[in-house]
Each structure stands twice: as C-alpha cells, then as structure tokens.
C-alpha cells in the first residue's frame, strides 16, 4: 500500500467542484495490537461507526464487538455512507497541489482509555476516537491518523473534547494529567471497492495501543 501526505482542503474545494455520497456495505477486517508490535490485544471491547461523524458522537450509535485471541474482528456494516469529495494533492516535488476527487470515509471508534490517578489507581473509561481515510485509487489511501477524541458526558454522548498536549480542565477524571498523544495509532489501513457499482467495499484497519500514560 502506498501512502501520501495529502493536505486536505475539502472545505474550500467542495462548494466549487461538488461532492456526493452513496450508501454501501463495508466488510471490516479490524486488528488491535501493542505499539510497534504484532502482539495482539485480545478481549478488547470496541464500538465502530463508519461514515457519519455527527451520529458517531451520540450514545447507542455504531457496532459493538470484542477482539478475539489474535486481537482481530471481522464484521460487515450495512448502509455506510462512502463520500466522494475533493482534496488538494501535492504534485511530486513541484510545490504545486492539484484538486483530486477521492473516496472519503470517516471512522469513529470507541476504545478503552487508561487514566493513571495520583493515588496509583488506573481509571478506565471509554473514549470516542476519530480518524478519516481518503483513497485516490484501489491501493493508494491516506489518513491523518486519530486527530480528535471525546470523553462521554453524563448521558453517554461523547461531547467532552480531549485536548492533547495541553490541560483538559473539562475532564476532571484526568486529575491534571496532560496527554501528549492519543492512546492509539493507525498502523495500517486500506479502503477498497469490491463491486463495480460501488455498493460493496472492504476496509482493513490495524490500530496499535500505546503504553499506559505516565504521570510526571
């Protein structure tokens, strides 16, 4: 798989060039391991939602599953919105960017967040993590990795944003702990159409879990 460091400018290009979305079925091959390792994270509870960023932040949305002994899960999600949008893609080393139309899939995952406490305890809380995948063709996809996360409110909706690299006063459960990065990173991914009418797709998604945050 080839990856390209695309800079997104969909907000500027879409009104001029148009964008659209269609409903599709997506066969997901999900994998979760330790950081920089193939060591599986087995028995991890995950909630996955594809294609609707607004719906993802509401309690009850998405498909729940648990990783098996190999840290994997395979499932099929129906009625996923695969969007066609325009982004700006750099042209080789020219410094010039050109508009290209890509397949865009928002991905939201609820995963466990470990929060070391000042008294030595470790609090575990489900957090919603967001990333986007853009694919230019069948084997060229790009992602900015996990760029945002939210903690749940009293009603179970994920409305409290996490601020990486700075204090998050809206999250008292952190106890002043400053998280420098998300607890997970995207190690491998590929979104591929399986049918000519683009009604069936496959998504390979491999996440790695970082070690427990350290209080300093």
C-alpha positions, -999 to 999 in steps of 0.1 A, spaced: 0 0 0 13 35 -9 6 64 15 7 100 6 9 131 29 -21 149 14 -32 182 28 -69 184 29 -88 214 16 -122 199 10 -140 228 28 -127 251 1 -130 228 -29 -163 211 -23 -185 242 -29 -168 248 -62 -164 213 -75 -192 193 -58 -193 163 -36 -216 133 -30 -221 102 -10 -237 68 -15 -248 40 8 -227 9 8 -219 -23 27 -184 -25 42 -167 -57 52 -143 -47 80 -111 -66 90 -101 -50 123 -69 -56 142 -56 -43 175 -20 -49 188 5 -33 212 25 -4 199 52 -12 173 44 -49 177 23 -77 164 14 -88 200 -24 -89 199 -47 -71 223 -73 -98 229 -107 -93 245 -108 -56 238 -143 -41 237 -147 -18 206 -175 2 191 -171 11 155 -191 35 133 -183 44 97 -195 72 75 -214 96 98 -193 118 120 -222 136 137 -240 103 145 -209 88 160 -209 112 189 -244 100 200 -248 72 226 -260 40 211 -246 45 176 -223 20 159 -215 -17 160 -200 -33 191 -176 -62 191 -148 -78 211 -114 -87 196 -105 -124 195 -73 -141 207 -54 -127 178 -67 -92 185 -89 -93 154 -125 -90 145 -143 -93 112 -177 -78 107 -199 -63 80 -215 -29 84 -245 -21 62 -257 13 50 -224 31 53 -220 64 36 -189 65 13 -184 101 3 -168 114 -29 -150 146 -21 -123 169 -35 -90 174 -18 -58 191 -27 -30 166 -36 7 177 -39 22 171 -73 56 153 -68 82 178 -56 69 208 -75 53 226 -46 21 226 -66 -11 210 -55 -40 199 -77 -76 190 -69 -83 153 -70 -116 135 -62 -112 108 -36 -133 83 -17 -137 96 19 -147 75 49 -149 90 84 -141 64 111 -151 66 147 -140 41 173 -149 38 210 -119 23 228 -107 20 263 -87 49 277 -65 42 307 -61 71 331 -34 68 359 -46 85 390 -24 104 415 -30 77 442 -17 49 419 -51 36 407 -58 33 370 -92 45 359 -106 30 326 -130 50 306 -144 46 270 -134 74 247 -145 81 212 -116 84 187 -120 99 152 -99 95 120 -105 100 83 -95 78 54 -91 92 18 -84 69 -11 -73 81 -45 -75 46 -61 -77 9 -51 -42 9 -34 -35 45 -25 -50 57 7 -41 84 32 -51 92 68 -42 119 92 -45 92 119 -65 99 151 -69 136 152 -96 140 179 -112 122 208 -141 128 232 -149 116 267 -186 107 275 -209 130 294 -234 120 320 -259 110 293 -234 88 275 -229 110 245 -193 119 236 -194 156 240 -163 165 261 -133 171 238 -98 159 247 -70 184 244 -37 167 236 -6 184 246 -24 208 270 -45 206 301 -81 195 297 -100 212 326 -133 198 313 -120 163 321 -116 162 359 -110 125 358 -76 132 343 -66 147 377 -44 173 359 -27 146 337 -17 161 303 -19 135 275 6 142 247 -9 119 221 -39 96 216 -37 62 232 -39 45 198 -23 50 164 -32 37 129 -6 12 118 -22 0 85 -54 8 66 -69 3 31 -104 10 18 -112 -9 -14 -143 -11 -36 -155 -47 -42 -181 -41 -68 -184 -20 -100 -214 -2 -87 -195 8 -55 -222 -8 -33 -197 -32 -16 -164 -23 0 -137 -37 22 -118 -19 50 -86 -31 66 -79 -12 98 -50 -20 121 -46 0 153 -18 -1 179 -22 7 215 4 29 232 17 21 267 0 34 298 4 72 302 30 83 328 23 109 354 52 133 359 
